[in-house]
Amino acid sequence: MADGDAHARARFTAMTEATEDDWAAVMKCARAHARQLPDRLIAHLELLRGDDGGFAVDRLEHCLQTATRAHRAGEEVEYVVCALVHDVGDILGPAQHAEIGATILQPYVTEAHHWMMQQHGIFQGYYFFHHIGLDRDMREQYRGHPHFELTAKFCHLYDQTAFDPAYDSMPLEAFAPMLRQVLARPRQSIYLRET
């Protein structure tokens, strides 16, 4: 460990030169970085605060309302976390926000919840696409898909209803333990060893 470094670092400049000790140092840092994902996600959700995009509430409040409604309806923790994170992509990917949130959570959630997040933008369109010159029935291309009803329910009960300035949403901090629980360990990843 060099003077001033908080941790051991790899010494290679090309991966072909790496040793087991190098990779041990990298993996130690990678584990610490992974444990910080909930905090980074909370910080990114905070970026949605104040950005109302013309809606009656800002994008953070919309996410909080969606998650609060799902939580109060008794949905499971993983579902509530998906509801919280569903629009986190609005800042960096407004043209594909649904896919960004879905990609972040994909390693940690079921295939059904991932699909729900990934497709919610199209399903949400049922409620407004006809007002902006698009086909509100765009979601019909997925009719018969095993997760169609799950996604339609998410949008109908929680997402499209979450624009109420008078709604008593839970604060972002209340969801931190849920985020930590869901993001504790990936279910699938190329970096997981088979047991």
C-alpha positions in Angstrom: 0.0 0.0 0.0 1.5 3.4 -1.0 1.7 6.3 1.4 -1.6 8.1 1.6 -3.7 5.3 0.0 -6.7 4.2 2.1 -6.5 0.7 0.6 -4.2 -1.6 -1.4 -4.4 -1.1 -5.1 -3.6 -3.2 -8.1 -0.2 -2.6 -9.7 -0.9 -3.7 -13.2 -1.2 -1.3 -16.2 -2.7 -4.0 -18.5 -4.9 -6.9 -17.3 -2.5 -9.4 -19.0 0.0 -8.4 -16.2 -2.4 -8.8 -13.3 -1.8 -11.2 -10.4 -4.1 -12.8 -7.8 -3.0 -10.2 -5.3 -3.9 -7.4 -7.7 -7.4 -8.9 -8.2 -7.8 -9.4 -4.4 -7.2 -5.7 -4.0 -9.7 -4.9 -6.8 -12.4 -7.2 -5.5 -12.1 -5.9 -1.9 -12.8 -2.4 -3.3 -15.6 -3.8 -5.5 -17.4 -5.3 -2.6 -17.2 -1.9 -0.7 -18.4 -0.1 -3.8 -21.4 -2.5 -4.2 -22.4 -2.0 -0.5 -22.7 1.7 -1.3 -25.1 1.3 -4.2 -28.2 2.1 -2.0 -26.6 5.4 -1.0 -25.7 6.3 -4.5 -29.2 5.4 -5.7 -30.7 7.6 -3.0 -28.4 10.5 -4.0 -29.5 10.0 -7.6 -33.2 10.0 -6.6 -32.5 13.3 -4.8 -31.5 14.8 -8.2 -35.2 14.4 -9.2 -36.2 16.9 -6.4 -37.4 20.2 -7.9 -37.7 18.9 -11.4 -41.4 18.9 -12.1 -41.3 18.7 -15.8 -44.6 20.5 -15.9 -46.4 18.1 -13.6 -48.2 19.0 -10.4 -45.4 17.4 -8.4 -41.7 17.0 -8.9 -40.2 13.8 -10.2 -39.0 12.7 -6.7 -42.4 13.2 -5.2 -43.9 11.2 -8.0 -41.5 8.3 -7.2 -42.2 8.7 -3.5 -45.9 8.6 -4.1 -45.7 5.6 -6.3 -43.6 3.7 -3.8 -45.7 4.9 -0.8 -49.0 3.8 -2.5 -47.5 0.4 -3.3 -46.2 0.0 0.3 -49.5 1.0 1.8 -51.3 -1.4 -0.4 -49.2 -4.3 1.0 -46.9 -5.0 -2.0 -43.7 -6.9 -1.2 -40.5 -5.0 -0.5 -38.9 -5.7 -3.9 -42.0 -4.3 -5.6 -41.9 -1.2 -3.5 -38.3 -0.6 -4.3 -39.1 -1.0 -8.0 -41.9 1.5 -7.6 -39.4 3.9 -5.9 -36.7 3.6 -8.6 -39.0 3.3 -11.6 -38.3 6.8 -12.9 -34.7 7.3 -11.7 -33.6 7.3 -15.3 -35.4 10.6 -16.0 -32.3 12.7 -15.3 -29.8 10.9 -17.5 -32.1 9.2 -20.1 -35.3 11.0 -20.6 -35.9 9.2 -23.9 -35.5 5.8 -22.3 -36.0 6.4 -18.6 -37.8 3.1 -18.0 -34.9 1.0 -19.3 -32.3 2.8 -17.1 -34.2 2.1 -13.8 -34.8 -1.5 -15.0 -31.1 -2.0 -15.8 -30.0 -0.8 -12.4 -32.3 -3.2 -10.6 -32.1 -6.1 -13.0 -29.4 -8.1 -11.0 -31.4 -7.7 -7.8 -35.0 -8.4 -8.7 -37.1 -11.1 -10.3 -37.5 -11.3 -14.0 -41.2 -10.2 -13.6 -40.3 -7.0 -11.7 -37.5 -6.2 -14.1 -39.9 -6.6 -17.1 -42.5 -4.4 -15.3 -39.9 -1.6 -14.8 -38.5 -2.0 -18.3 -42.0 -1.7 -20.0 -43.8 0.7 -17.6 -43.2 3.6 -19.9 -45.2 2.0 -22.7 -47.9 0.8 -20.3 -48.1 4.3 -18.7 -48.7 5.6 -22.2 -52.2 4.1 -22.1 -53.1 7.1 -19.9 -51.7 9.9 -22.0 -50.3 8.9 -25.4 -53.5 9.8 -27.2 -53.1 13.4 -25.9 -49.7 13.8 -27.5 -50.4 12.1 -30.8 -49.2 8.6 -30.0 -51.0 5.3 -29.9 -52.3 4.8 -26.3 -52.7 1.1 -27.1 -49.0 0.6 -27.8 -48.9 -1.8 -24.8 -51.2 -4.2 -26.7 -48.1 -5.5 -28.5 -47.4 -7.3 -25.2 -50.9 -8.6 -24.6 -50.5 -12.3 -23.6 -47.0 -11.7 -22.1 -46.8 -13.4 -18.7 -46.1 -10.0 -17.0 -48.6 -7.9 -19.0 -51.2 -7.8 -16.1 -48.5 -7.1 -13.5 -47.3 -4.1 -15.4 -50.8 -2.8 -16.2 -51.7 -3.1 -12.5 -48.5 -1.2 -11.5 -49.3 1.6 -13.9 -53.0 1.8 -13.0 -52.9 1.5 -9.3 -49.6 3.2 -8.4 -47.8 5.1 -11.2 -50.6 7.0 -13.0 -52.2 8.1 -9.7 -49.0 9.5 -8.2 -49.2 13.2 -9.1 -51.2 14.5 -6.2 -49.6 17.5 -4.4 -51.8 16.8 -1.3 -50.8 13.2 -0.9 -48.9 12.2 2.3 -45.9 10.4 0.9 -43.4 8.6 3.0 -40.0 10.4 3.0 -37.1 9.0 1.0 -35.2 8.0 4.1 -38.1 5.6 5.0 -37.2 3.6 1.9 -33.5 3.3 2.6 -33.8 0.0 4.6 -35.9 -1.5 1.8 -33.3 -0.5 -0.8 -30.5 -2.0 1.4 -32.5 -5.2 1.7 -33.1 -5.6 -2.0 -29.7 -4.5 -3.1 -27.8 -6.6 -0.5 -26.8 -9.2 -3.0 -27.4 -9.7 -6.7 -29.6 -12.7 -7.7 -27.8 -12.9 -11.0 -24.5 -11.4 -12.3 -21.6 -12.6 -14.4 -19.5 -11.9 -11.3 -21.2 -14.4 -9.1 -19.6 -17.7 -8.4 -21.7 -20.8 -8.9 -22.3 -22.5 -5.5 
